[in-house]
């Protein structure tokens, strides 16, 4: 694990994950390498997408080799298709293990979604019905992943746009039961909560209230786009292509007051901004984390 800058606290989550708590991270992209490696923009850590680095060498692996010497790295997967009805892709799982054995990231996370069927792979993270049968298959897949990789994972809550008529429980109930049965923790994506709550007209605060407090291992913040459905109703899209929206910041404040200051990442994957813009988003999160920590200290002192 790389050294953390002086004065930066570390938090160890229930999954034994070490990440800076009061110095947020950002999504790493190859075009940011020179500024990131120069150390001129003090950031706590970087997140990479695992599938972009499942190669034996080349420029991007060389960049990552240098980056991991200077920063903690979070590895975020998008291709395991944990929510799929079919068996996990053993070739993909093996390549992921090879990457992790080399990289030794601070965190491994994946999505509560499916993205493959048969020999077809979809370039999207698709939702699943919250049923007892689906719950069993997701838990079995998480068990297989954690046992194969010899490490815990964080599971990210999805952004959703439609509801399933076959749901047997709420999303928060479904996620909480996954956590209880599998021992994984939650990567709480605040933007996804806000997007889903707006699109499906449920309470975002109520969703947070239903989650197990001790299981929140990391938080994601991102921007979304505003669209309309066929009936002209507002439809939010989890686009990751713009700054964090004010309502998402406000929901983040609620979350870190409820769950405590938590390692936080700014996601930005499309229409990439200047690196300094990412830094500004991270600093905004840092200020909110500082307020949350001050409140925690005040409650303890009183």
N, C-alpha and C positions, 0 to 999 in steps of 0.2 A: 504494500500500500504506500503510495507517495506521501511525503510529509505534507501537512496542511499548514498554510500560512500562519505565523504567530498570531495569537489572539482569536483564532477561529475555533469554536467549540466543535466537538464531534458528538454525534448522537449514535447510540447503538440501538437499533430497533429490535423487536422481538425475533426477527429473522437473523440476528447477529450481523447486521449490515452497517458498515461504517461509511458515513458521508457527512460532509460539513452541514451543520444545521442552520447556521446564520449567514451562509454565503452560497446563494443559489447557483444551480448549474444551468446550462443551455444546451440545446441540440447542436452537435458538432456536424459541420459540413466541410468537405475538403477545401473549399475556397476561403475558409476562415483560418486555415492552418498557420499562415505566417503571423497573423495578429495573435492567435491563441498561443503559439509557441514563443512569441516574443515576451510574453508575460506583462505586457503593458496594460492589459485590461484584466484586473484581478477578478477572477471568477472562481467559484468553489470546485466545480467539477463539470464534466461533459458527458452527454449521452450519445451513444452511437446506435444505429440500427444493425442488428447482428447480421442480417442477410447481405449487407453491403461489404462485409469483411470475411465471408466464407471462401477465401482464396488463399493460395499458398504464398503469395508475395505481391510485388508491384508497388506503385507509388502510394496508394491509399493505405496499404498495410505498413509501409515505411513511416507514413505520417502518424499512424496510430501507435506504432512502436515508440516514437519520440513523445507523443502526447501522454501516454500512460506513465512515463517516467516522472511527469510533472504534475499530473492531476489524477484524482480518483475518476474511474470510468464506470458509467452505468451502461449495461448492455440491454437493449430493448428489442425483443423479437416481434416479428409481424407475420411469421410463416408457419408456426407450429400447428395452427388450426385446432386449437384445444377444444373448441366447441363442436367439432365435426362428429358425425355419427360413425365414420369409418375409423380404422386404426390409424395411429400416428405414423407419419412418414419416417421410417427408420433411417433412411439415408440423410434426411434433413436433420434429424436428431443427432446422428453421429457427427455430421459436419459442425453442428452447434457445439457439441462437446469438445471437439478438436479446437475450435476457436476459444472456448472458455478456458480450457486447460492452458492455452498459451497466454491469453489476455489477463486472466485472473481478475475479473471485474469486481467492483464493490457490490454490484447489484445485477441480478438478472430478472427481467420482467417480460410478461407476455399479455396478450389480450383475451378477454372473455368474448370470443368470436370464432367463426369458422371461415375458411378461405379456400377450401379445396373440396372436390367431390370426384371420386374415381381418379382418373388421370388428369383431370382439369384443375387448374389453379386460377383463382380469381384475384385480380389485383384490387381487392377490397376486403374490409373486415365486416363480415355479415353477422347480423344478430341471430339469436336462437331463442326458442320458446322456453320459458321458465317452468319446466315440468319436473316431476320426480325422476322420470326416465332420463331427461337431459342432465339433471343434476348428477345422477349416478355416472354417466359417461364422462362428464367434465372432471369429476373427482378422480375417476380411474385414470384419465389422461394426465392430470396433474401429478398423481402418485407416480406414474410411469416416468414422467419428465424428471421429477425430483430424485427418484431412485437412480435413474440412468446418469444424471448429471452430478449427483452427490452434492446437491446444494438446494436450498429453498428458492422459490420464485415468488415474485410479486405478480398478482393478477390485476389487470386494469379494467375498470368498469367501462362499458361501451357508450358511445353516443348512438341514440336510436331515433327513428323517424316515424315508425309505425308500431302499433301494438299487435300482439298475437292474440287471437281469440282463444287459443289453447293454453294460455298462461294458467298455472295452478298456484302461483305465489308471486309476490312483488319482486322487483329486481333486487331491492335491498335484502329481502328475506333469502333470495336465491344466493346472493353473494355471501351473506353471513353464514349460510349453511355450508357452502363450499369451503370457506375459511375454517369452520369448525371441524369438518370431516378430513380435509387434506393437510391442514397445518400450514398452508401458504398464508401470506399476508396480502394486503390490498395496496395497489398503486391507485390512489384516489385522483382521478382526473376531474378537476373542478369544472372545466369547460364542458366536458361530456355530461356532467350532472346538470348543468344549466341548460345545455342544448336539449337534452332528453326531457327535462322537466317542462321547458317551454313548448316543445313540439307535442308532448303528450298531456300537458296540462295537469301535472302533479306538483306537489310542493318540494322544491329543492331542499329547503331546510328540514322538512320531514324525512327526506331520504337520508340526509346526514345523521339525523337523530336515530335512525334505525340501524346504523352501522356499529360494529363492535369497536369501541374506542381504542382498545389495545392492539388492533390489527392494522392500523394505518402506518405503512412503512415508508411511503413516499407520496408526494403530490405533484401533479402536472398542471400547468397553466398554459393556455393557448388561445389564439384568436378564432373567431367563427365568422361566417358570412350570413347575411340575411337575405332570404329568398321568399317565394310564395309557392304554396301548393296549387293544385288545379282549381280549388275553390276560392283562391285568393287569400287564404289564411297565411299568417306568418310562419315561415319554416326556416329554422336555423340549421346551418351546415357546418360541421366540424372540419373546417378547411385548413387550419394551421397556416394561414397566409397573411395575417395582420396582427396588430397588437392585441393584448388581452383587453376585453371589453370591461367597462366599468362595473356592470352587474356581476361579472365573474370575479373581479377583484373584491367586491363586497361579499360574495359567497365564500371566497377564500378567507376573508377576515373571520367569518362565522366558523369556518372549518378549523382554523388554527387556534381559535379560542376554545373550541370544543375538544379537539384532539391534541392540542399542544403544538408548539413549534416543530415542524416536520421538514425533512429535506425536500426542497422544492426545485422543480425544473421548468424553464421556459421552453416550450416547443414552438418551433417555426420551421416548416418543411417546404413551403412553396412561396413563390414571389419573395425570395430571400432578401432581407434588408442588409444594410451595412452592419458590420460587427458591433459598432458603437450603439446601434439601435437595440440589439439584443442585450447589450450591457445595461442599457437604460431600463429595460424591462426587468432584468435581474435585480437591479438596484431598487426598483419599486417593490419587488417581492421582499428584498432584504429589509427594507424599512418596516414592512408589515410584520415580518418575523420578529424584528426587534421589539415592536410594540407587544406582540404576543408573549415574548419571553419576559418582558418587564411586568406584564400582568401576572404571569406565573409566579415570578419572584415575589410580587406584592402579596398574592394569595398565600404563599408559603410563609412569608414573614408575619402576616397578620393572623 
